[in-house]
Amino acid sequence: MITAKPVETIYSAIGMRVRYIREAIGMTQQDLAKACGLTRTSLVNFENGKQRCMLHTIEQMAKALNSSPKHLLRGLWT
């Protein structure tokens, strides 16, 4: 059975994972934001768990990070 976590916890976890991968590959917030059609401020807020994003934006982030949406979402629902 899938257990639900609060939405804020999920977005915070995804944001932390995006930041970790972005920093690991040496990409700036500005570069990732531009690749996803976001402002740098929106990306900062998302990485800090203060802003939600659409699923298609998660897909764009994954692509820009040479990752997959599955990887960004892995382990969030257990």
N, C-alpha and C positions, 0 to 999 in steps of 0.2 A: 504494500500500500504506500502511496506517495503521501508524505506529510508536508503540509504547507508551512512556509516560513513567511514572516511579515514581508511585504513588498519592499519596504525600505532596506531590509537586511539583504535581499536579493540584489537590488541595484547597487548597494554598497559593495557587496562581494564582487560583482561584475566589474565595477569601477576600479577596485583594487587590482583585479587581475589584468585589466587593460593597462593600468599604469605600470604594473610589474613588467609586462611583456614589452610595452613601449620603451621603458627605460633600459631593459635588457638588450634591445636591438639598437639603442642609441637614437631613437626617434624623438624629436621635440613635440611638445604639446601642439605647437603651431602647425607642424607638418601633419600630424594625425588629424587635427581639426580640419585642415584644408582638404585632406583626402576624403573626409567624411561629409563635407559640406556644412560643418559646424563652425561656430566662433570658438576661439581659444577659451573664452570665459565659460561657454557651455561645456566644453570638454573638461575644464578644471572642476566645475561643479559636478559633472558626472563622475569623474574619478574620485571625488571626495564624498560621493553618495548623497549629494544634495539635490540632484536633478535626475529625473527619469529620462529614458530615451525609448524610441520606437524600435521594434524588432529589426526593421530594415537598416537602422543605423548601427545596430550591433553587428549585422552582417557586413556593412561597409567597414566598420572598425576591424573586424576579423580579417577581411581581405587586405586592408592596408597594413595590418600587422603580420601578414603572411601566416595567418592562423585560420581557424574555422569557428563559426558560431558555436558548434558543438564543444569545442575546446573552451571557449569563454564561458559557457553555461555549465560545463561538467561539474558535478558534485553539488549543485545548488538545491536539487530536490532529491532527498534520500528517503 
